[in-house]
Amino acid sequence: MIAVIAYFSAIVFANLSIAYFGVWVSPINSFLFIGLDLSLRDYLHQKWKGKHLFIKMLGLIVGAGMVSYLLNPASSQIAIASVIAFTASGFVNTIFYQLFIKKPFLQKSNFSNIPAAATDSFLFPLIAFGSFMPIIVILQFFTKVCGGLIWSLLLNKLINKSKRQ
């Protein structure tokens, strides 16, 4: 349950901070919040093991977009971009995660996060701000992959700790 709340909250915080501070906060958001969400998506994938995974993840993504909008109606374009980009990147992540399903968590999480981060980094600023921003795309991609790596290391410790208990 904590993972679900963290996933949902990270999307809302990322959306609202982008709406408030603008595009230049996106690399920080990408590292802190989106890197977390990419790794938490993998954790939830492993935990739910196909039990309506797509519907549950879509519900979290759409719900977080709706809450972002309700808390700040001026963030509507950000919320829409977030829902579309997260849905697309989640789909890409799922495909690559499944390709590495027999590998340890760290490998499958980080290998799947790379194409997912690329998808999200390209789509989000394009939809949210209406233009292709190569520097933002590159910064977001790099910080999402690095943030995802750090968050996956922390999640892996929790996974291993819970297996020992």
GUDOVEX-485705 format. One record per residue: residue number from 0; x, y, z of N, C-alpha, C, O in turn; residue in one letter. Coordinates in Angstrom, 2 decimals. Example, Ala and Ser with C-alpha at 12.3 -4.5 7.8 and 13.67 -1.06 7.14 Angstrom:
// residues 2
<pt 0 <13.19 -5.69 7.80> <12.30 -4.50 7.80> <13.20 -3.30 7.80> <14.24 -3.32 8.46> A>,
<pt 1 <12.85 -2.25 7.08> <13.67 -1.06 7.14> <12.90 0.03 7.87> <13.41 1.14 8.04> S>,
// end
This chain:
// residues 165
<pt 0 <0.82 -1.20 0.00> <0.00 0.00 0.00> <0.86 1.27 0.00> <0.51 2.26 -0.63> M>,
<pt 1 <1.98 1.22 0.70> <2.88 2.39 0.74> <3.42 2.68 -0.65> <3.53 3.84 -1.05> I>,
<pt 2 <3.76 1.63 -1.40> <4.28 1.82 -2.76> <3.25 2.50 -3.65> <3.60 3.35 -4.46> A>,
<pt 3 <1.99 2.13 -3.52> <0.92 2.72 -4.32> <0.76 4.20 -3.97> <0.65 5.04 -4.87> V>,
<pt 4 <0.76 4.52 -2.69> <0.64 5.92 -2.26> <1.83 6.73 -2.72> <1.67 7.87 -3.18> I>,
<pt 5 <3.03 6.17 -2.61> <4.24 6.88 -3.05> <4.21 7.12 -4.55> <4.54 8.22 -5.01> A>,
<pt 6 <3.82 6.10 -5.33> <3.73 6.22 -6.78> <2.77 7.35 -7.16> <3.11 8.24 -7.94> Y>,
<pt 7 <1.58 7.30 -6.60> <0.53 8.29 -6.87> <0.99 9.69 -6.47> <0.88 10.64 -7.25> F>,
<pt 8 <1.52 9.81 -5.27> <1.94 11.12 -4.75> <3.08 11.72 -5.57> <3.10 12.92 -5.82> S>,
<pt 9 <4.01 10.88 -5.99> <5.15 11.39 -6.78> <4.67 12.00 -8.09> <5.19 13.03 -8.52> A>,
<pt 10 <3.68 11.38 -8.73> <3.13 11.95 -9.98> <2.47 13.29 -9.69> <2.70 14.26 -10.42> I>,
<pt 11 <1.67 13.36 -8.64> <0.98 14.61 -8.31> <1.99 15.70 -7.98> <1.87 16.82 -8.49> V>,
<pt 12 <2.98 15.40 -7.13> <3.99 16.40 -6.79> <4.76 16.87 -8.02> <5.01 18.06 -8.18> F>,
<pt 13 <5.12 15.94 -8.89> <5.84 16.30 -10.12> <4.99 17.22 -10.99> <5.47 18.24 -11.48> A>,
<pt 14 <3.73 16.86 -11.18> <2.84 17.67 -12.01> <2.66 19.07 -11.44> <2.76 20.06 -12.17> N>,
<pt 15 <2.39 19.16 -10.15> <2.13 20.47 -9.55> <3.38 21.34 -9.51> <3.29 22.56 -9.67> L>,
<pt 16 <4.54 20.74 -9.29> <5.75 21.56 -9.26> <6.11 22.07 -10.66> <6.61 23.19 -10.80> S>,
<pt 17 <5.86 21.26 -11.68> <6.09 21.72 -13.07> <5.13 22.87 -13.38> <5.52 23.88 -13.98> I>,
<pt 18 <3.87 22.71 -12.97> <2.88 23.76 -13.23> <3.26 25.06 -12.50> <3.04 26.15 -13.03> A>,
<pt 19 <3.81 24.94 -11.32> <4.15 26.12 -10.53> <5.49 26.75 -10.95> <5.57 27.97 -11.15> Y>,
<pt 20 <6.52 25.92 -11.09> <7.87 26.45 -11.35> <8.24 26.51 -12.83> <9.13 27.27 -13.21> F>,
<pt 21 <7.58 25.71 -13.66> <7.88 25.71 -15.09> <8.79 24.59 -15.50> <9.19 23.75 -14.70> G>,
<pt 22 <9.11 24.59 -16.78> <9.83 23.50 -17.42> <11.21 23.26 -16.82> <11.70 22.13 -16.85> V>,
<pt 23 <11.85 24.28 -16.28> <13.24 24.14 -15.84> <13.38 23.34 -14.55> <14.50 22.96 -14.18> W>,
<pt 24 <12.28 23.08 -13.85> <12.35 22.21 -12.67> <12.22 20.74 -13.07> <12.40 19.84 -12.24> V>,
<pt 25 <11.93 20.49 -14.34> <11.68 19.11 -14.76> <12.86 18.16 -14.57> <12.62 16.99 -14.25> S>,
<pt 26 <14.11 18.56 -14.76> <15.20 17.61 -14.47> <15.26 17.20 -12.99> <15.57 16.06 -12.67> P>,
<pt 27 <14.96 18.13 -12.10> <14.93 17.80 -10.67> <13.78 16.84 -10.39> <13.96 15.84 -9.70> I>,
<pt 28 <12.61 17.16 -10.93> <11.45 16.26 -10.80> <11.76 14.89 -11.37> <11.40 13.86 -10.80> N>,
<pt 29 <12.44 14.88 -12.51> <12.76 13.62 -13.17> <13.62 12.74 -12.28> <13.40 11.53 -12.20> S>,
<pt 30 <14.58 13.34 -11.63> <15.45 12.58 -10.75> <14.70 12.09 -9.52> <14.73 10.90 -9.19> F>,
<pt 31 <14.03 13.00 -8.83> <13.38 12.66 -7.57> <12.10 11.85 -7.74> <11.96 10.77 -7.16> L>,
<pt 32 <11.18 12.37 -8.53> <9.84 11.79 -8.59> <9.66 10.77 -9.70> <9.08 9.70 -9.46> F>,
<pt 33 <10.14 11.07 -10.89> <9.89 10.16 -12.02> <10.81 8.94 -11.94> <10.39 7.83 -12.27> I>,
<pt 34 <12.04 9.14 -11.50> <12.92 8.00 -11.26> <12.30 7.06 -10.23> <12.37 5.84 -10.37> G>,
<pt 35 <11.69 7.65 -9.19> <10.98 6.84 -8.19> <9.82 6.09 -8.82> <9.66 4.89 -8.59> L>,
<pt 36 <9.02 6.79 -9.61> <7.87 6.14 -10.23> <8.25 5.03 -11.20> <7.59 4.00 -11.25> D>,
<pt 37 <9.31 5.22 -11.95> <9.75 4.17 -12.86> <10.11 2.90 -12.08> <9.73 1.80 -12.47> L>,
<pt 38 <10.84 3.06 -10.99> <11.24 1.91 -10.20> <10.07 1.33 -9.40> <9.97 0.11 -9.25> S>,
<pt 39 <9.20 2.19 -8.90> <8.01 1.68 -8.19> <7.08 0.93 -9.14> <6.43 -0.03 -8.74> L>,
<pt 40 <7.00 1.37 -10.41> <6.19 0.65 -11.38> <6.71 -0.77 -11.52> <5.93 -1.72 -11.61> R>,
<pt 41 <8.02 -0.91 -11.53> <8.62 -2.25 -11.62> <8.35 -3.07 -10.36> <8.07 -4.27 -10.44> D>,
<pt 42 <8.44 -2.42 -9.22> <8.14 -3.10 -7.95> <6.68 -3.58 -7.94> <6.39 -4.72 -7.56> Y>,
<pt 43 <5.78 -2.71 -8.37> <4.35 -3.09 -8.40> <4.12 -4.18 -9.44> <3.29 -5.07 -9.24> L>,
<pt 44 <4.83 -4.12 -10.56> <4.75 -5.16 -11.58> <5.09 -6.51 -10.96> <4.40 -7.51 -11.16> H>,
<pt 45 <6.16 -6.53 -10.20> <6.61 -7.76 -9.56> <5.61 -8.21 -8.48> <5.33 -9.40 -8.34> Q>,
<pt 46 <5.10 -7.26 -7.73> <4.19 -7.58 -6.63> <2.83 -8.05 -7.13> <2.26 -9.02 -6.61> K>,
<pt 47 <2.30 -7.37 -8.14> <0.97 -7.73 -8.66> <1.01 -8.90 -9.64> <-0.01 -9.56 -9.84> W>,
<pt 48 <2.13 -9.17 -10.24> <2.33 -10.32 -11.14> <1.17 -10.55 -12.10> <0.61 -11.65 -12.15> K>,
<pt 49 <0.81 -9.53 -12.84> <-0.21 -9.68 -13.87> <-1.63 -9.60 -13.39> <-2.56 -9.68 -14.20> G>,
<pt 50 <-1.85 -9.45 -12.09> <-3.21 -9.38 -11.54> <-3.81 -8.01 -11.87> <-3.84 -7.11 -11.03> K>,
<pt 51 <-4.27 -7.88 -13.09> <-4.85 -6.62 -13.58> <-3.84 -5.48 -13.52> <-4.19 -4.34 -13.24> H>,
<pt 52 <-2.59 -5.81 -13.79> <-1.52 -4.83 -13.71> <-1.81 -3.59 -14.54> <-1.69 -2.47 -14.04> L>,
<pt 53 <-2.20 -3.77 -15.80> <-2.43 -2.62 -16.68> <-3.55 -1.73 -16.14> <-3.40 -0.51 -16.12> F>,
<pt 54 <-4.65 -2.33 -15.72> <-5.79 -1.55 -15.21> <-5.40 -0.80 -13.92> <-5.75 0.36 -13.76> I>,
<pt 55 <-4.69 -1.47 -13.04> <-4.28 -0.84 -11.78> <-3.33 0.33 -12.05> <-3.48 1.41 -11.47> K>,
<pt 56 <-2.33 0.11 -12.92> <-1.37 1.17 -13.21> <-2.06 2.35 -13.92> <-1.79 3.51 -13.61> M>,
<pt 57 <-2.93 2.03 -14.87> <-3.66 3.09 -15.58> <-4.52 3.88 -14.59> <-4.62 5.10 -14.69> L>,
<pt 58 <-5.15 3.19 -13.66> <-5.95 3.87 -12.64> <-5.12 4.82 -11.80> <-5.55 5.93 -11.49> G>,
<pt 59 <-3.92 4.39 -11.42> <-3.03 5.27 -10.65> <-2.61 6.48 -11.46> <-2.60 7.61 -10.95> L>,
<pt 60 <-2.27 6.26 -12.72> <-1.81 7.35 -13.58> <-2.93 8.36 -13.84> <-2.73 9.56 -13.68> I>,
<pt 61 <-4.09 7.87 -14.23> <-5.22 8.76 -14.52> <-5.69 9.45 -13.24> <-5.99 10.64 -13.24> V>,
<pt 62 <-5.74 8.70 -12.14> <-6.15 9.29 -10.86> <-5.21 10.41 -10.43> <-5.66 11.45 -9.96> G>,
<pt 63 <-3.91 10.20 -10.59> <-2.94 11.23 -10.22> <-3.08 12.46 -11.13> <-2.94 13.59 -10.66> A>,
<pt 64 <-3.36 12.24 -12.40> <-3.60 13.36 -13.31> <-4.84 14.15 -12.89> <-4.84 15.38 -12.92> G>,
<pt 65 <-5.88 13.42 -12.51> <-7.12 14.09 -12.07> <-6.91 14.88 -10.78> <-7.39 16.01 -10.67> M>,
<pt 66 <-6.20 14.30 -9.82> <-5.92 15.00 -8.57> <-5.06 16.24 -8.84> <-5.29 17.29 -8.25> V>,
<pt 67 <-4.08 16.12 -9.72> <-3.25 17.27 -10.09> <-4.12 18.40 -10.62> <-3.97 19.56 -10.24> S>,
<pt 68 <-5.05 18.04 -11.52> <-5.94 19.04 -12.09> <-6.86 19.65 -11.02> <-7.04 20.87 -10.98> Y>,
<pt 69 <-7.42 18.81 -10.16> <-8.34 19.30 -9.13> <-7.63 20.23 -8.14> <-8.23 21.20 -7.67> L>,
<pt 70 <-6.39 19.94 -7.82> <-5.64 20.80 -6.91> <-5.20 22.10 -7.57> <-5.04 23.12 -6.89> L>,
<pt 71 <-5.00 22.06 -8.89> <-4.60 23.26 -9.62> <-5.13 23.16 -11.05> <-4.45 22.62 -11.93> N>,
<pt 72 <-6.35 23.68 -11.30> <-6.92 23.59 -12.64> <-6.04 24.19 -13.74> <-6.17 23.82 -14.91> P>,
<pt 73 <-5.15 25.10 -13.38> <-4.23 25.67 -14.37> <-3.21 24.64 -14.86> <-2.52 24.87 -15.85> A>,
<pt 74 <-3.12 23.51 -14.17> <-2.16 22.47 -14.56> <-2.77 21.46 -15.52> <-2.21 20.37 -15.71> S>,
<pt 75 <-3.88 21.79 -16.14> <-4.58 20.81 -16.98> <-3.70 20.25 -18.10> <-3.71 19.04 -18.34> S>,
<pt 76 <-2.95 21.10 -18.78> <-2.09 20.61 -19.87> <-0.97 19.72 -19.33> <-0.59 18.73 -19.96> Q>,
<pt 77 <-0.45 20.07 -18.17> <0.58 19.25 -17.51> <-0.01 17.89 -17.14> <0.61 16.85 -17.37> I>,
<pt 78 <-1.21 17.90 -16.58> <-1.86 16.65 -16.16> <-2.14 15.76 -17.36> <-1.93 14.55 -17.30> A>,
<pt 79 <-2.62 16.34 -18.45> <-2.88 15.56 -19.67> <-1.58 14.97 -20.22> <-1.52 13.79 -20.57> I>,
<pt 80 <-0.54 15.80 -20.28> <0.76 15.32 -20.77> <1.29 14.20 -19.88> <1.84 13.22 -20.37> A>,
<pt 81 <1.11 14.35 -18.59> <1.58 13.35 -17.64> <0.86 12.02 -17.86> <1.51 10.97 -17.90> S>,
<pt 82 <-0.45 12.06 -17.99> <-1.22 10.83 -18.20> <-0.79 10.14 -19.49> <-0.57 8.93 -19.50> V>,
<pt 83 <-0.68 10.89 -20.56> <-0.31 10.29 -21.86> <1.13 9.75 -21.81> <1.38 8.61 -22.21> I>,
<pt 84 <2.05 10.56 -21.32> <3.47 10.14 -21.29> <3.68 8.96 -20.34> <4.42 8.03 -20.67> A>,
<pt 85 <3.05 8.99 -19.17> <3.20 7.88 -18.22> <2.55 6.61 -18.73> <3.08 5.52 -18.51> F>,
<pt 86 <1.43 6.72 -19.39> <0.79 5.54 -19.95> <1.67 4.91 -21.02> <1.88 3.70 -21.03> T>,
<pt 87 <2.18 5.74 -21.92> <3.05 5.23 -22.98> <4.34 4.65 -22.41> <4.76 3.56 -22.81> A>,
<pt 88 <4.97 5.36 -21.48> <6.23 4.85 -20.92> <5.99 3.61 -20.07> <6.85 2.73 -20.01> S>,
<pt 89 <4.84 3.54 -19.40> <4.51 2.34 -18.63> <4.34 1.13 -19.52> <4.75 0.03 -19.17> G>,
<pt 90 <3.74 1.34 -20.68> <3.58 0.26 -21.65> <4.94 -0.23 -22.14> <5.20 -1.43 -22.20> F>,
<pt 91 <5.81 0.72 -22.48> <7.17 0.38 -22.93> <7.92 -0.33 -21.80> <8.58 -1.34 -22.03> V>,
<pt 92 <7.81 0.20 -20.60> <8.47 -0.41 -19.45> <8.01 -1.85 -19.25> <8.83 -2.74 -19.01> N>,
<pt 93 <6.72 -2.07 -19.36> <6.16 -3.42 -19.18> <6.75 -4.40 -20.18> <7.12 -5.52 -19.81> T>,
<pt 94 <6.83 -4.00 -21.42> <7.38 -4.88 -22.46> <8.82 -5.27 -22.12> <9.17 -6.45 -22.16> I>,
<pt 95 <9.65 -4.28 -21.79> <11.05 -4.56 -21.51> <11.23 -5.29 -20.17> <12.12 -6.13 -20.04> F>,
<pt 96 <10.40 -4.96 -19.19> <10.46 -5.67 -17.91> <10.18 -7.16 -18.12> <10.85 -8.01 -17.55> Y>,
<pt 97 <9.18 -7.46 -18.94> <8.83 -8.85 -19.23> <9.96 -9.57 -19.97> <10.18 -10.77 -19.76> Q>,
<pt 98 <10.68 -8.85 -20.82> <11.80 -9.47 -21.52> <12.89 -9.95 -20.55> <13.60 -10.92 -20.83> L>,
<pt 99 <13.01 -9.26 -19.43> <14.03 -9.58 -18.44> <13.44 -10.21 -17.18> <14.08 -10.20 -16.12> F>,
<pt 100 <12.24 -10.75 -17.27> <11.48 -11.20 -16.10> <12.24 -12.21 -15.24> <12.04 -12.25 -14.03> I>,
<pt 101 <13.10 -13.02 -15.83> <13.83 -14.04 -15.06> <15.12 -13.50 -14.43> <15.81 -14.21 -13.71> K>,
<pt 102 <15.43 -12.26 -14.71> <16.63 -11.63 -14.16> <16.33 -11.08 -12.76> <15.16 -10.93 -12.39> K>,
<pt 103 <17.36 -10.78 -11.99> <17.15 -10.14 -10.68> <16.48 -8.77 -10.85> <16.55 -8.15 -11.91> P>,
<pt 104 <15.83 -8.32 -9.78> <15.07 -7.07 -9.82> <15.88 -5.91 -10.37> <15.40 -5.17 -11.22> F>,
<pt 105 <17.11 -5.74 -9.88> <17.91 -4.59 -10.33> <18.14 -4.58 -11.83> <18.08 -3.52 -12.46> L>,
<pt 106 <18.39 -5.71 -12.40> <18.62 -5.77 -13.85> <17.35 -5.47 -14.62> <17.35 -4.61 -15.50> Q>,
<pt 107 <16.27 -6.16 -14.30> <15.05 -5.94 -15.08> <14.47 -4.54 -14.86> <13.90 -3.96 -15.78> K>,
<pt 108 <14.62 -4.01 -13.66> <14.12 -2.66 -13.42> <14.91 -1.63 -14.22> <14.33 -0.80 -14.92> S>,
<pt 109 <16.23 -1.69 -14.12> <17.04 -0.66 -14.79> <17.07 -0.83 -16.30> <17.09 0.17 -17.02> N>,
<pt 110 <17.06 -2.05 -16.80> <17.01 -2.25 -18.25> <15.67 -1.77 -18.82> <15.63 -1.21 -19.91> F>,
<pt 111 <14.59 -1.97 -18.09> <13.28 -1.53 -18.58> <13.09 -0.02 -18.39> <12.33 0.61 -19.13> S>,
<pt 112 <13.76 0.55 -17.41> <13.62 1.99 -17.17> <14.25 2.84 -18.27> <13.82 3.97 -18.50> N>,
<pt 113 <15.25 2.32 -18.95> <15.93 3.12 -19.98> <14.99 3.47 -21.14> <14.84 4.65 -21.45> I>,
<pt 114 <14.34 2.49 -21.80> <13.42 2.87 -22.87> <12.17 3.60 -22.36> <11.60 4.43 -23.05> P>,
<pt 115 <11.76 3.27 -21.13> <10.60 3.98 -20.55> <10.94 5.44 -20.30> <10.12 6.32 -20.57> A>,
<pt 116 <12.13 5.70 -19.79> <12.57 7.08 -19.55> <12.68 7.86 -20.85> <12.33 9.04 -20.91> A>,
<pt 117 <13.15 7.20 -21.90> <13.26 7.86 -23.21> <11.87 8.22 -23.73> <11.67 9.32 -24.25> A>,
<pt 118 <10.92 7.31 -23.59> <9.55 7.56 -24.05> <8.93 8.73 -23.30> <8.39 9.65 -23.91> T>,
<pt 119 <9.03 8.70 -21.98> <8.44 9.75 -21.16> <9.13 11.09 -21.39> <8.48 12.13 -21.47> D>,
<pt 120 <10.45 11.06 -21.51> <11.22 12.30 -21.69> <10.91 12.98 -23.02> <10.96 14.21 -23.11> S>,
<pt 121 <10.58 12.21 -24.03> <10.22 12.78 -25.33> <8.78 13.30 -25.32> <8.51 14.42 -25.74> F>,
<pt 122 <7.85 12.47 -24.83> <6.43 12.82 -24.92> <6.01 13.93 -23.97> <5.28 14.84 -24.37> L>,
<pt 123 <6.45 13.88 -22.71> <5.94 14.84 -21.73> <6.17 16.29 -22.13> <5.20 17.04 -22.20> F>,
<pt 124 <7.40 16.73 -22.40> <7.56 18.16 -22.74> <6.89 18.54 -24.06> <6.42 19.67 -24.22> P>,
<pt 125 <6.85 17.60 -24.99> <6.21 17.88 -26.28> <4.73 18.19 -26.08> <4.20 19.15 -26.65> L>,
<pt 126 <4.06 17.38 -25.26> <2.62 17.58 -25.02> <2.38 18.71 -24.03> <1.50 19.55 -24.24> I>,
<pt 127 <3.16 18.76 -22.95> <2.94 19.75 -21.90> <3.22 21.17 -22.37> <2.50 22.11 -22.01> A>,
<pt 128 <4.27 21.34 -23.17> <4.70 22.68 -23.55> <4.55 22.97 -25.03> <4.84 24.08 -25.48> F>,
<pt 129 <4.10 21.98 -25.79> <3.78 22.19 -27.19> <4.94 22.37 -28.14> <4.76 22.85 -29.26> G>,
<pt 130 <6.13 21.98 -27.70> <7.26 22.08 -28.61> <8.32 21.05 -28.23> <8.36 20.56 -27.11> S>,
<pt 131 <9.16 20.74 -29.20> <10.26 19.82 -28.96> <11.39 20.60 -28.31> <11.87 21.60 -28.86> F>,
<pt 132 <11.81 20.14 -27.14> <12.85 20.82 -26.37> <14.01 19.85 -26.16> <14.05 19.16 -25.14> M>,
<pt 133 <14.95 19.79 -27.09> <15.99 18.76 -27.02> <16.81 18.77 -25.72> <17.14 17.71 -25.20> P>,
<pt 134 <17.14 19.94 -25.22> <17.94 20.00 -23.99> <17.15 19.43 -22.82> <17.68 18.68 -22.01> I>,
<pt 135 <15.88 19.79 -22.72> <15.02 19.27 -21.65> <14.85 17.76 -21.79> <14.89 17.03 -20.80> I>,
<pt 136 <14.65 17.29 -23.01> <14.49 15.85 -23.25> <15.74 15.11 -22.78> <15.63 14.09 -22.09> V>,
<pt 137 <16.90 15.60 -23.14> <18.16 14.94 -22.76> <18.36 15.00 -21.24> <18.72 13.99 -20.63> I>,
<pt 138 <18.14 16.16 -20.64> <18.28 16.29 -19.19> <17.30 15.39 -18.45> <17.65 14.73 -17.48> L>,
<pt 139 <16.05 15.37 -18.92> <15.05 14.51 -18.27> <15.44 13.05 -18.40> <15.37 12.31 -17.42> Q>,
<pt 140 <15.85 12.63 -19.58> <16.21 11.23 -19.77> <17.34 10.84 -18.82> <17.25 9.84 -18.11> F>,
<pt 141 <18.39 11.63 -18.81> <19.55 11.33 -17.96> <19.15 11.27 -16.49> <19.54 10.34 -15.78> F>,
<pt 142 <18.39 12.26 -16.02> <18.04 12.30 -14.61> <17.03 11.22 -14.23> <17.05 10.74 -13.10> T>,
<pt 143 <16.16 10.83 -15.16> <15.22 9.73 -14.88> <15.96 8.41 -14.74> <15.67 7.62 -13.84> K>,
<pt 144 <16.90 8.18 -15.63> <17.67 6.93 -15.57> <18.51 6.89 -14.29> <18.55 5.87 -13.61> V>,
<pt 145 <19.17 8.00 -13.96> <19.99 8.05 -12.73> <19.12 7.95 -11.48> <19.44 7.20 -10.56> C>,
<pt 146 <18.04 8.69 -11.45> <17.12 8.61 -10.32> <16.52 7.22 -10.18> <16.40 6.69 -9.07> G>,
<pt 147 <16.14 6.62 -11.32> <15.61 5.26 -11.29> <16.61 4.27 -10.74> <16.24 3.35 -10.02> G>,
<pt 148 <17.89 4.45 -11.09> <18.93 3.56 -10.59> <19.01 3.65 -9.06> <19.03 2.63 -8.37> L>,
<pt 149 <19.07 4.87 -8.55> <19.18 5.05 -7.10> <17.95 4.50 -6.38> <18.07 3.78 -5.39> I>,
<pt 150 <16.75 4.83 -6.90> <15.53 4.32 -6.28> <15.45 2.79 -6.38> <14.99 2.14 -5.44> W>,
<pt 151 <15.89 2.22 -7.50> <15.84 0.76 -7.62> <16.79 0.09 -6.63> <16.49 -1.00 -6.13> S>,
<pt 152 <17.93 0.72 -6.35> <18.84 0.17 -5.34> <18.18 0.15 -3.96> <18.31 -0.83 -3.22> L>,
<pt 153 <17.48 1.23 -3.63> <16.77 1.29 -2.35> <15.63 0.27 -2.30> <15.46 -0.43 -1.30> L>,
<pt 154 <14.87 0.18 -3.37> <13.78 -0.80 -3.42> <14.30 -2.22 -3.35> <13.70 -3.08 -2.71> L>,
<pt 155 <15.42 -2.47 -4.01> <16.01 -3.80 -3.98> <16.39 -4.20 -2.56> <16.21 -5.36 -2.16> N>,
<pt 156 <16.90 -3.25 -1.79> <17.21 -3.53 -0.38> <15.95 -3.90 0.38> <15.96 -4.84 1.17> K>,
<pt 157 <14.87 -3.18 0.14> <13.60 -3.50 0.81> <13.07 -4.86 0.39> <12.57 -5.62 1.22> L>,
<pt 158 <13.19 -5.17 -0.90> <12.73 -6.47 -1.41> <13.53 -7.59 -0.75> <12.96 -8.58 -0.29> I>,
<pt 159 <14.83 -7.43 -0.72> <15.70 -8.47 -0.13> <15.47 -8.60 1.36> <15.51 -9.70 1.91> N>,
<pt 160 <15.23 -7.46 2.03> <14.95 -7.49 3.47> <13.65 -8.22 3.76> <13.57 -9.01 4.70> K>,
<pt 161 <12.63 -7.97 2.96> <11.33 -8.63 3.18> <11.40 -10.13 2.87> <10.64 -10.91 3.45> S>,
<pt 162 <12.28 -10.53 1.96> <12.46 -11.95 1.65> <13.12 -12.70 2.82> <12.83 -13.87 3.05> K>,
<pt 163 <14.00 -12.01 3.54> <14.70 -12.63 4.67> <13.81 -12.79 5.88> <14.07 -13.62 6.75> R>,
<pt 164 <12.76 -11.99 5.96> <11.89 -12.03 7.16> <10.82 -13.05 7.06> <10.02 -13.21 7.98> Q>,
// end
